[in-house]
Amino acid sequence: MDELVNGIFKPASVHAFQHIMRRLQLQECDAVVLGCAGIPLLMNETNSPLPILDSARLLARGMRSGPQPCRRAHLTTHPYSACGRRWQC
């Protein structure tokens, strides 16, 4: 993965990720979370065999739209609220 830091995108790396994603697909995986900031530089909607969720992009969208009140009734607190207080999420 050091190649991504240097802007090098090797076909072998793309194939390795595709192979892993195909194995997950065979195990009935519905989508893949790209949790490392560098992976979306290598994998995207056009070369992934599964739908992808880019965690950095989702976080940026969430921050852009601002905090939203949670409608779920479980006990975890959400660290970001409009007033600065924590609320049930």
Backbone bond lengths (Angstrom), bond angles and torsions (degrees), N, CA, C in turn:
res aa  C-N    CA-C-N  psi(-1)  N-CA   C-N-CA  omega(-1)  CA-C   N-CA-C  phi
1 M - - - 1.440 - - 1.526 112.32 -
2 D 1.351 118.68 -8.86 1.464 120.09 177.75 1.515 111.82 -60.12
3 E 1.317 116.06 -24.38 1.458 119.24 -179.12 1.525 112.11 -62.63
4 L 1.348 118.62 -33.94 1.459 121.08 -178.64 1.517 111.53 -63.18
5 V 1.328 117.09 -37.85 1.460 121.57 179.30 1.517 110.42 -61.35
6 N 1.310 116.06 -32.69 1.468 121.03 -178.77 1.518 113.23 -94.88
7 G 1.330 117.75 8.59 1.461 120.72 178.30 1.515 113.93 74.75
8 I 1.315 118.02 22.20 1.461 122.40 179.50 1.523 107.92 -104.26
9 F 1.327 116.52 126.07 1.458 121.43 -178.46 1.531 108.50 -120.95
10 K 1.309 115.85 95.77 1.465 121.15 -176.12 1.520 110.69 -81.67
11 P 1.333 117.37 136.89 1.459 120.65 175.67 1.529 112.64 -55.92
12 A 1.322 117.45 -33.58 1.468 120.47 179.65 1.533 110.88 -63.69
13 S 1.313 117.50 -34.47 1.464 120.75 178.56 1.528 110.79 -69.36
14 V 1.330 116.41 -41.62 1.471 120.67 177.26 1.522 108.85 -61.41
15 H 1.324 117.18 -45.47 1.465 121.33 -179.56 1.525 111.44 -62.67
16 A 1.326 117.06 -37.61 1.468 120.12 179.16 1.527 110.34 -63.95
17 F 1.333 117.32 -44.70 1.461 120.19 177.73 1.528 110.89 -65.49
18 Q 1.320 117.00 -40.64 1.473 119.88 178.19 1.529 111.11 -61.79
19 H 1.313 116.17 -40.44 1.470 120.63 179.09 1.532 110.67 -62.26
20 I 1.320 116.48 -45.75 1.466 120.84 178.88 1.524 110.20 -61.94
21 M 1.327 116.17 -43.35 1.468 120.19 -178.89 1.530 111.66 -67.06
22 R 1.320 117.29 -35.54 1.478 119.83 176.54 1.529 111.00 -65.89
23 R 1.341 116.01 -39.14 1.469 118.91 176.23 1.522 110.74 -62.87
24 L 1.315 116.98 -41.11 1.466 120.13 176.69 1.524 110.90 -63.95
25 Q 1.315 116.25 -37.85 1.463 121.38 178.87 1.529 110.51 -62.48
26 L 1.322 116.89 -40.13 1.462 121.11 177.64 1.526 111.85 -65.15
27 Q 1.324 116.14 -24.41 1.469 121.27 177.68 1.530 110.72 -92.02
28 E 1.334 116.22 18.00 1.469 124.40 176.18 1.523 114.05 69.50
29 C 1.315 117.03 28.77 1.457 121.52 173.21 1.527 108.01 -72.35
30 D 1.330 117.24 136.04 1.466 121.44 -177.07 1.520 113.72 -92.23
31 A 1.326 117.60 -28.24 1.465 121.78 -177.37 1.520 108.50 -160.39
32 V 1.329 115.95 167.94 1.455 121.73 -178.82 1.527 108.52 -126.32
33 V 1.323 116.20 132.82 1.462 121.72 175.03 1.524 107.91 -90.81
34 L 1.321 116.08 123.32 1.461 120.88 175.53 1.525 106.66 -91.47
35 G 1.324 116.03 88.52 1.450 121.79 -171.85 1.519 114.65 -84.12
36 C 1.296 118.39 -16.09 1.461 122.62 178.01 1.525 108.13 -95.61
37 A 1.312 116.19 134.61 1.472 119.93 -175.08 1.530 113.38 -60.86
38 G 1.328 118.39 -25.17 1.454 120.17 -177.20 1.516 114.89 -83.33
39 I 1.325 117.64 -24.95 1.462 120.63 -174.85 1.532 112.97 -62.54
40 P 1.347 120.09 -38.94 1.472 118.28 177.67 1.531 114.04 -62.87
41 L 1.314 117.29 -15.91 1.466 119.50 173.62 1.521 110.48 -70.35
42 L 1.322 116.12 -25.89 1.455 122.62 -176.77 1.528 112.38 -100.09
43 M 1.333 116.24 -42.49 1.468 121.55 -176.53 1.529 109.78 -112.32
44 N 1.326 115.33 142.40 1.456 120.47 178.80 1.526 108.99 -150.62
45 E 1.326 116.33 -174.84 1.465 120.74 -176.99 1.526 112.89 -62.87
46 T 1.318 117.44 -26.19 1.462 119.84 -176.13 1.526 113.63 -82.61
47 N 1.339 118.39 -26.28 1.463 119.01 -177.36 1.532 113.82 -115.21
48 S 1.334 117.37 6.33 1.456 120.73 179.34 1.522 110.37 -98.16
49 P 1.331 117.87 134.58 1.461 120.16 177.84 1.537 112.85 -74.63
50 L 1.328 116.77 -13.34 1.462 122.13 179.00 1.529 109.81 -122.41
51 P 1.321 117.52 155.62 1.464 118.96 171.39 1.531 109.36 -59.61
52 I 1.325 116.36 144.11 1.459 119.91 -178.05 1.523 110.87 -116.63
53 L 1.314 114.75 150.73 1.457 122.83 173.52 1.522 106.50 -120.80
54 D 1.307 116.17 109.78 1.459 122.15 -178.84 1.528 107.71 -86.55
55 S 1.333 117.02 108.01 1.461 120.95 -174.32 1.524 112.69 -60.67
56 A 1.321 118.45 -38.31 1.469 120.69 179.60 1.527 110.64 -66.15
57 R 1.315 117.45 -41.75 1.470 121.23 179.29 1.529 110.93 -67.15
58 L 1.333 116.76 -41.00 1.462 119.82 178.46 1.524 111.23 -65.01
59 L 1.324 117.46 -40.15 1.449 121.08 177.48 1.525 110.62 -64.02
60 A 1.329 116.97 -43.46 1.465 120.14 179.35 1.526 111.05 -62.17
61 R 1.326 117.43 -42.35 1.465 120.34 176.87 1.518 111.58 -61.34
62 G 1.333 115.48 -43.24 1.456 119.67 179.52 1.516 112.46 -63.73
63 M 1.321 116.83 -40.27 1.460 120.53 179.09 1.529 110.80 -69.00
64 R 1.311 116.71 -35.01 1.463 120.65 179.84 1.526 111.00 -67.32
65 S 1.337 116.70 -39.35 1.452 119.59 -177.50 1.521 112.11 -81.50
66 G 1.333 117.70 -12.13 1.455 120.90 177.86 1.510 111.68 84.31
67 P 1.319 116.24 169.00 1.463 120.21 -178.23 1.520 111.29 -67.59
68 Q 1.301 114.44 142.60 1.462 121.03 179.01 1.520 108.39 -120.48
69 P 1.320 117.83 141.63 1.464 118.43 176.50 1.524 110.28 -64.60
70 C 1.298 115.81 141.12 1.451 121.19 -178.30 1.519 109.93 -85.89
71 R 1.316 116.10 140.03 1.457 121.06 -179.95 1.526 112.06 -105.26
72 R 1.310 117.30 4.08 1.463 120.72 -179.05 1.513 110.37 -87.80
73 A 1.305 115.61 153.92 1.463 120.20 -177.10 1.520 111.44 -112.81
74 H 1.311 117.67 48.62 1.463 118.73 173.79 1.522 109.22 -112.74
75 L 1.304 118.59 -177.77 1.463 120.42 -164.79 1.516 115.91 -100.38
76 T 1.312 119.16 2.04 1.452 120.16 -179.00 1.518 110.05 -76.41
77 T 1.311 118.35 140.27 1.466 120.15 178.21 1.507 110.31 -94.88
78 H 1.283 116.37 145.31 1.457 123.36 178.95 1.520 107.34 -96.13
79 P 1.324 119.30 128.70 1.462 120.17 -173.70 1.528 114.20 -73.02
80 Y 1.319 119.99 -15.01 1.452 121.04 -175.87 1.522 110.61 -115.63
81 S 1.288 116.29 122.13 1.458 119.94 174.97 1.514 108.06 -136.14
82 A 1.306 116.59 159.00 1.455 121.34 -176.55 1.528 111.35 -61.06
83 C 1.325 118.34 -36.05 1.461 121.53 -176.66 1.528 112.34 -93.34
84 G 1.317 117.89 -1.55 1.447 121.02 -179.29 1.516 113.43 91.17
85 R 1.335 118.06 -9.37 1.461 121.05 177.47 1.531 109.50 -87.48
86 R 1.304 115.20 158.53 1.460 120.04 176.21 1.524 107.55 -86.17
87 W 1.313 117.86 145.48 1.450 121.10 176.56 1.509 110.08 -131.13
88 Q 1.311 115.19 167.66 1.455 119.68 -179.97 1.523 109.52 -70.69
89 C 1.319 115.95 132.11 1.465 120.25 179.24 1.501 108.78 -125.83
